[in-house]
Amino acid sequence: MKRSAWTWMLLGTLGACVLSACSGDSTAGRGIWDETENGLAVTIRGQEGSPIASAKVRLVSATAVVQDSALSNSEGIARFEKRPDYAGHVEVSASEGVARSAFASGDSAVSEVLSAPARLSGSLNLTNGEIPSEFYLYGTSYKASIAADGSFSFENVPAGDYAILSAGETSYLYWNESKLVPNEETVVSLNVPSKDSVLIDDFEDGRGTNLFYALTGGGWWFTYGDSTSTISPRLPERGLSREDAYAGSQSLHETFVIDSTAKNPYALVGFNIGTAPSDDSLRGYDLSKLDSVTVYVKGFGHVFMQFAGLDDALNSVNWEFEFDIPSNEEWTRVSAVPGDDALWMQIAANMKTINFLVTESADIWLDQIVFHGVSASDVFRVELEK
């Protein structure tokens, strides 16, 4: 697949103490310290701004390991002797509520406002297969035991988006993601994760990311084009529609008006597989086992399904699959099969984004994007802490 002028233009632009083990006084935890110049101070407040004493505070690394823990004092401050030299999350639990937020390496102060906890419960649909012993919420210290009948529950969890994982031999196994709301119970029914396919997006969550946002913090959908092209809507999440959608669900709809008189005109809608290039220009995702990518489409136009990745020398390279949208009325399943294409082989293990790009005016509906030949755990690796 050769790279045209608009492709080069695009490449240049996109570029451990657990809480129950801590004692009940305000000096508990190995991190409590009276000085804060070289440490971390976590301030805990209630909804009305009042300080919360005796709140249980944990510092959790990105690999979900509790690095330190403490209780807040009468001023609502939990003090840790050293500033963290890692990025992670603060987890807070008190009778008045819960909280969780991210901190960066070197932070000296974090402020938390408590809110009502959420509850996550569910069951496993297992016909054949072994029931895991525990579920984990990715990037947290929250765990839930799984009963013999496959039922489980997480109690007193801060609201937010979470990936539900279990532990395998060498890495976590991804089951699903869930959005938790304060003071509500979210109930999920989980199927055994497929070993040879992964649904990347069906747009049912109603937001501008693929289904793995809770695991990667990325997966954002975006649009881009030359200065003369018109893209509507500019924000993909505003293009989500249930009217005329695939199988009566929710689909993504984008319209492109291209100025054919412009030099190298183009426009696109695409998504970061995981972490956005702007957040981590070197990190890609491993699609080397992938057999094909399927997507349901309708509308009109000639589309370049563009896979953008990095080769061994960390150069940006695109592999493209071209197709014409067959119908404006009927949904059609399109399959991109890279096979043993040499260009694909260069970037398959370090893939960044997938774009649906046009050089002529087009109307594109998208739904049910699936990777075949790989599992979620193959693509979105989460290593076990040793």
Secondary structure, DSSP 8 states (H G I E B T S, - for coil): ----HHHHHHHHH-----GGGS-SSTT-STT--S--TTSEEEEEE-TTS-B-TT-EEEEEETTS-EEEEEE--TTSEEEESS--SS-EEEEEEETTEEEEEEE-TT--EEEEE-B--EEEEEEEE-SSS---SEEEETTSS-EEE--TTS-EEEEEE-SEEEEEEEE-SSBEEEEEEEEE-TT-EEEEEEE---SSEEEEE-STT-SSB-TTHHHHS--BEEEEE-TT-EEESSSGGGGEE-TT-GGGS-EEEEEEE--TTSSS--EEEEEESSS-TTT-SS--B--TT--EEEEEEEEESEEEEEEEEE-TT--EEEEEEEEE---SSS-EEEEE--TT-HHHHHHTTSEEEEEEEESS-EEEEEEEEEEES--HHHHS--B---
